Amino acid sequence: MPKLKTHKGTAKRIKTTGSGKLIRERAYGNHMLSKKSKGRKRAIATSAEVKGGMAQNVKRALGA
C-alpha cells in the first residue's frame, strides 16, 4: 500500500506536542467581537486539545 499524503489544510491548523497531543485553535474569534463578552473572548483565545475519535481521524490526515 502506498504512503498516505499529509492533508495540508489540517497540517496548517493543528500542531502536535512532544507527547503526541493535538492542539487546535478555537473558532469564533475573528469578527463581530464587540457583542462578545471579555470572558468569552479570553476563552476563545486559548488553544484546545483534539480528543476522542476526531483525534484518530486527524492523526491519519497528518500521516502520524
C-alpha positions in Angstrom: 0.0 0.0 0.0 1.4 3.5 -0.9 2.3 6.1 1.7 -0.5 8.5 2.7 -0.1 12.1 1.8 -0.4 14.7 4.5 -3.6 16.7 4.4 -2.1 20.2 4.2 -5.2 22.0 5.3 -5.2 20.0 8.5 -1.4 20.4 9.0 -1.8 24.2 8.9 -4.5 24.2 11.6 -3.3 21.6 14.1 0.0 21.2 15.8 1.4 18.1 17.6 3.0 18.4 21.0 6.1 16.5 22.1 3.9 14.0 23.9 1.7 13.4 20.8 -1.3 15.5 21.8 -3.0 17.5 19.1 -3.6 21.2 19.7 -6.0 23.4 17.7 -7.2 27.0 17.9 -10.8 27.8 18.8 -13.4 29.2 16.4 -15.5 32.4 16.6 -12.6 34.8 17.3 -12.3 36.8 14.1 -15.2 39.2 13.7 -18.2 40.7 15.5 -16.2 40.9 18.7 -18.0 43.9 20.2 -21.0 41.8 21.1 -18.9 39.0 22.8 -18.1 39.4 26.5 -14.5 39.8 27.6 -14.5 36.4 29.3 -15.9 34.7 26.2 -13.1 36.4 24.1 -10.5 35.2 26.5 -11.8 31.7 26.3 -11.8 31.8 22.5 -8.1 33.0 22.6 -6.9 29.8 24.4 -6.0 26.7 22.5 -7.8 23.3 22.8 -6.9 19.7 22.5 -8.4 17.4 19.9 -9.7 14.3 21.7 -11.5 11.1 21.0 -12.5 9.7 17.6 -11.7 13.0 16.0 -8.1 12.8 17.1 -7.8 9.4 15.4 -9.0 11.0 12.1 -6.7 14.0 12.4 -3.7 11.8 13.1 -4.5 9.8 10.0 -4.8 13.0 8.0 -1.4 14.2 9.3 0.2 10.9 8.5 1.2 10.3 12.1 
